[in-house]
Amino acid sequence: MSAAPAHGLMRRPPRRAARRQGQFGHFYGVDPSEEWYTPRVVFEALGLEFDLDPCRPVEGPLPWIPARRSYSKADDGLLKPWAGLVWMNPPYGAATPCWMEKLVAHGTGVALVYARTDTFWFHDAARAASAMCFIKGRVRFVDRLERELASGRPGSGSVLFGFGERAAAAVRACGLGWTP
Ligand SMILES: C[S@@+](CC[C@H](N)C(=O)[O-])C[C@H]1O[C@@H](n2cnc3c(N)ncnc32)[C@H](O)[C@@H]1O
């Protein structure tokens, strides 16, 4: 049996994760790696300055992401303390529930994730969120040179979750889609 991760948040067992990716691979991203990034249009629409991006590339912060501090995989942003208004576009697939759980517990920030309305993590986040915006059209994720990824648009729509009043106001006003 594998040891529990040090951060104490639940991870899906690897074999089950692999099976789900096989079944629903088209939901899990535009690139086989985790390295595809939020386009600047999302930040322009939100108009927020964030205190923390807890999951950014190891090569360094992305200059168009308005976050004062950031963590990479080398730091393990799941293990680190989070403070202030968080921007979170997490590693997708099997890792998403851990990141969403941490943001829900933190209570202040915006998450951009696939609108996987059938998942437990989506329901937990929707219940906890102060606002949601289902993005109209597909987000065109980019590489670190802001080039749209060659593999095209993702196979699923995306949603913004706002936690806390400041984040919620920005999500409601962003104009990127439908806000229930
Ligand atoms: C989908 S990308 C999003 C990047 C950026 N936050 C954005 O909004 O465009 C997810 C990022 O999380 C990073 N990552 C993966 N595991 C991580 C960890 N444990 N701690 C911090 N960052 C991690 C990946 O290297 C990748 O750059």
The ligand as an SDF file (V2000), in Angstrom:
LIG
                    3D

 27 29  0  0  0  0  0  0  0  0999 V2000
   -2.5080   24.0810  -15.9100 C   0  0  0  0  0  0  0  0  0  0  0  0
   -0.9280   24.7840  -15.4880 S   0  0  0  0  0  0  0  0  0  0  0  0
   -1.4210   26.4010  -14.9840 C   0  0  0  0  0  0  0  0  0  0  0  0
   -0.2960   27.3650  -14.7860 C   0  0  0  0  0  0  0  0  0  0  0  0
   -0.6860   28.7810  -14.3400 C   0  0  0  0  0  0  0  0  0  0  0  0
   -1.1000   28.7710  -12.9400 N   0  0  0  0  0  0  0  0  0  0  0  0
   -1.7870   29.3550  -15.1800 C   0  0  0  0  0  0  0  0  0  0  0  0
   -2.7930   29.8290  -14.6550 O   0  0  0  0  0  0  0  0  0  0  0  0
   -1.6440   29.3590  -16.4030 O   0  0  0  0  0  0  0  0  0  0  0  0
   -0.5870   23.9600  -13.9600 C   0  0  0  0  0  0  0  0  0  0  0  0
    0.8230   24.2130  -13.4430 C   0  0  0  0  0  0  0  0  0  0  0  0
    0.9810   23.5880  -12.1770 O   0  0  0  0  0  0  0  0  0  0  0  0
    2.3220   23.1800  -12.0550 C   0  0  0  0  0  0  0  0  0  0  0  0
    2.3810   22.1910  -10.9770 N   0  0  0  0  0  0  0  0  0  0  0  0
    2.1720   20.8540  -11.0320 C   0  0  0  0  0  0  0  0  0  0  0  0
    2.2680   20.2930   -9.8150 N   0  0  0  0  0  0  0  0  0  0  0  0
    2.5610   21.3010   -8.9620 C   0  0  0  0  0  0  0  0  0  0  0  0
    2.8050   21.3890   -7.5600 C   0  0  0  0  0  0  0  0  0  0  0  0
    2.7420   20.2950   -6.7810 N   0  0  0  0  0  0  0  0  0  0  0  0
    3.0820   22.6040   -7.0160 N   0  0  0  0  0  0  0  0  0  0  0  0
    3.1140   23.7130   -7.7840 C   0  0  0  0  0  0  0  0  0  0  0  0
    2.9100   23.7070   -9.1160 N   0  0  0  0  0  0  0  0  0  0  0  0
    2.6310   22.5200   -9.6940 C   0  0  0  0  0  0  0  0  0  0  0  0
    2.6560   22.6470  -13.4330 C   0  0  0  0  0  0  0  0  0  0  0  0
    4.0620   22.5760  -13.6320 O   0  0  0  0  0  0  0  0  0  0  0  0
    1.9550   23.6780  -14.3250 C   0  0  0  0  0  0  0  0  0  0  0  0
    2.8260   24.7220  -14.6480 O   0  0  0  0  0  0  0  0  0  0  0  0
  1  2  1  0
  2  3  1  0
  2 10  1  0
  3  4  1  0
  4  5  1  0
  5  6  1  0
  5  7  1  0
  7  8  2  0
  7  9  1  0
 10 11  1  0
 11 12  1  0
 11 26  1  0
 12 13  1  0
 13 14  1  0
 13 24  1  0
 14 15  1  0
 14 23  1  0
 15 16  2  0
 16 17  1  0
 17 18  1  0
 17 23  2  0
 18 19  1  0
 18 20  2  0
 20 21  1  0
 21 22  2  0
 22 23  1  0
 24 25  1  0
 24 26  1  0
 26 27  1  0
M  CHG  2   2   1   9  -1
M  END
$$$$
